[in-house]
């Protein structure tokens, strides 16, 4: 049974990557992008708390240079005397140079952050801003491997409430074609 599920999952994955783009799709047409990433997270306040985290991204690319990006991220920090989590929800913009096999990008997004647990930051809901930089490595027209670092400046009572993420991920791309084409 487990082997069958893996075979069905692999077939579906390959089918998504191999599906041809719409006939009207051309360079610079709008795209929908969805992805996930995982990696290292660090919460820094008066102390540093290292952990692991992940994120889900959804983007609307207006063309090869600008995207609107929404992101949900989760970080878990388990240290001897501390066990807490940080969740984030951000919405902002991305500037990218989507004209090469390697696509460098910069992001800026305001967001909301929720932390809770024991031994770390107090259970709190705070605002903040996320700045990110990285690159996507295009595998084909539908898929990319992404590497990025995000710095989150949280607005709160502490001197330096900040959050850092370094993640490796995978993105899927769907071209919408030219919306003004006949």
DRENTIPA-767043 format. One line per field, with one value per residue (C-alpha): residue in one letter; chain; z, y, x. Coordinates in steps of 0.02 Angstrom, whole numbers, always signed. Example, Ala and Ser with C-alpha at 12.3 -4.5 7.8 and 13.67 -1.06 7.14 Angstrom:
DRENTIPA-767043
residu	c(A, S)
chaine	c(A, A)
up	c(+390, +357)
north	c(-225, -53)
east	c(+615, +684)
end
This chain:
DRENTIPA-767043
residu	c(X, X, X, X, X, X, X, X, X, X, X, X, X, X, X, X, X, X, X, X, X, X, X, X, X, X, X, X, X, X, X, X, X, X, X, X, X, X, X, X, X, X, X, X, X, X, X, X, X, X, X, X, X, X, X, X, X, X, X, X, X, X, X, X, X, X, X, X, X, X, X, X, X, X, X, X, X, X, X, X, X, X, X, X, X, X, X, X, X, X, X, X, X, X, X, X, X, X, X, X, X, X, X, X, X, X, X, X, X, X, X, X, X, X, X, X, X, X, X, X, X, X, X, X, X, X, X, X, X, X, X, X, X, X, X, X, X, X, X, X, X, X, X, X, X, X, X, X, X, X, X, X, X, X, X, X, X, X, X, X, X, X, X, X, X, X, X, X, X, X, X, X, X, X, X, X, X, X, X, X, X, X)
chaine	c(A, A, A, A, A, A, A, A, A, A, A, A, A, A, A, A, A, A, A, A, A, A, A, A, A, A, A, A, A, A, A, A, A, A, A, A, A, A, A, A, A, A, A, A, A, A, A, A, A, A, A, A, A, A, A, A, A, A, A, A, A, A, A, A, A, A, A, A, A, A, A, A, A, A, A, A, A, A, A, A, A, A, A, A, A, A, A, A, A, A, A, A, A, A, A, A, A, A, A, A, A, A, A, A, A, A, A, A, A, A, A, A, A, A, A, A, A, A, A, A, A, A, A, A, A, A, A, A, A, A, A, A, A, A, A, A, A, A, A, A, A, A, A, A, A, A, A, A, A, A, A, A, A, A, A, A, A, A, A, A, A, A, A, A, A, A, A, A, A, A, A, A, A, A, A, A, A, A, A, A, A, A)
up	c(+0, +49, -110, -214, -135, -173, -355, -374, -294, -407, -562, -513, -478, -647, -733, -659, -715, -888, -930, -1077, -1057, -1141, -1326, -1296, -1161, -1205, -1114, -992, -976, -801, -694, -536, -429, -277, -173, -9, +80, +239, +333, +476, +583, +720, +841, +918, +1064, +1218, +1173, +1013, +991, +845, +763, +606, +502, +342, +231, +98, -38, -164, -298, -440, -563, -669, -789, -780, -650, -522, -414, -274, -143, +8, +132, +283, +386, +539, +651, +795, +926, +1052, +1170, +1344, +1437, +1293, +1175, +1072, +897, +786, +648, +516, +381, +259, +99, -7, -166, -255, -382, -489, -647, -724, -889, -850, -790, -619, -561, -424, -319, -179, -70, +50, +145, +302, +407, +566, +686, +823, +951, +1091, +1201, +1354, +1392, +1238, +1191, +1280, +1193, +1082, +922, +838, +674, +577, +408, +308, +188, +84, -50, -145, -313, -404, -513, -654, -690, -834, -876, -735, -588, -493, -343, -233, -104, +3, +163, +251, +390, +491, +600, +731, +813, +1001, +1172, +1162, +1097, +948, +914, +748, +656, +524, +401, +277, +173, +24, -71, -226, -333, -466, -604, -710, -853, -876, -1056, -1123, -1043, -1187, -1327, -1439)
north	c(+0, +123, +79, +111, +282, +329, +274, +375, +528, +516, +497, +649, +751, +708, +744, +918, +957, +885, +965, +1084, +1268, +1348, +1384, +1572, +1579, +1686, +1764, +1895, +1830, +1830, +1676, +1596, +1521, +1409, +1340, +1274, +1289, +1229, +1265, +1356, +1488, +1599, +1708, +1843, +1950, +1962, +1786, +1684, +1536, +1421, +1307, +1236, +1303, +1302, +1415, +1409, +1543, +1597, +1726, +1817, +1869, +2018, +1985, +1948, +2082, +2106, +1988, +2001, +1870, +1803, +1691, +1585, +1532, +1424, +1406, +1283, +1315, +1178, +1213, +1143, +1278, +1341, +1268, +1391, +1426, +1579, +1592, +1729, +1789, +1920, +2003, +2107, +2129, +2042, +2116, +1982, +1965, +1819, +1818, +1691, +1511, +1584, +1712, +1830, +1916, +2041, +2046, +2169, +2130, +2189, +2053, +1985, +1871, +1757, +1680, +1561, +1426, +1413, +1490, +1600, +1759, +1789, +1733, +1882, +1948, +2079, +2169, +2173, +2183, +2050, +2083, +1940, +1901, +1745, +1659, +1529, +1397, +1356, +1170, +1193, +1308, +1237, +1208, +1292, +1259, +1413, +1472, +1624, +1716, +1822, +1947, +1992, +2148, +2128, +2280, +2252, +2299, +2218, +2304, +2190, +2073, +1998, +1835, +1758, +1618, +1528, +1408, +1292, +1258, +1209, +1314, +1268, +1392, +1405, +1529, +1619, +1670, +1845, +1917, +2042, +1913, +1889)
east	c(+0, +138, +232, +77, +51, +231, +211, +50, +133, +285, +176, +71, +227, +304, +139, +130, +306, +283, +115, +140, +104, -45, -20, -41, +94, +243, +389, +328, +150, +74, +105, +40, +177, +159, +301, +363, +529, +614, +774, +857, +769, +841, +742, +851, +796, +905, +964, +970, +854, +898, +771, +694, +552, +457, +353, +218, +220, +91, +138, +58, +195, +143, +287, +473, +514, +373, +270, +144, +188, +94, +184, +143, +294, +317, +469, +493, +627, +668, +812, +842, +746, +639, +511, +411, +350, +337, +207, +204, +87, +155, +97, +215, +312, +455, +575, +657, +759, +664, +759, +895, +910, +955, +826, +891, +757, +727, +570, +491, +331, +241, +164, +89, +184, +118, +236, +196, +269, +379, +548, +557, +466, +303, +144, +119, +45, +153, +178, +339, +420, +512, +656, +723, +849, +891, +878, +776, +859, +738, +729, +607, +460, +355, +475, +615, +726, +736, +862, +828, +868, +737, +763, +609, +609, +474, +396, +388, +450, +622, +776, +811, +666, +718, +693, +807, +768, +882, +778, +791, +630, +535, +416, +288, +241, +83, +77, -89, -54, -81, -239, -257, -240, -394)
end
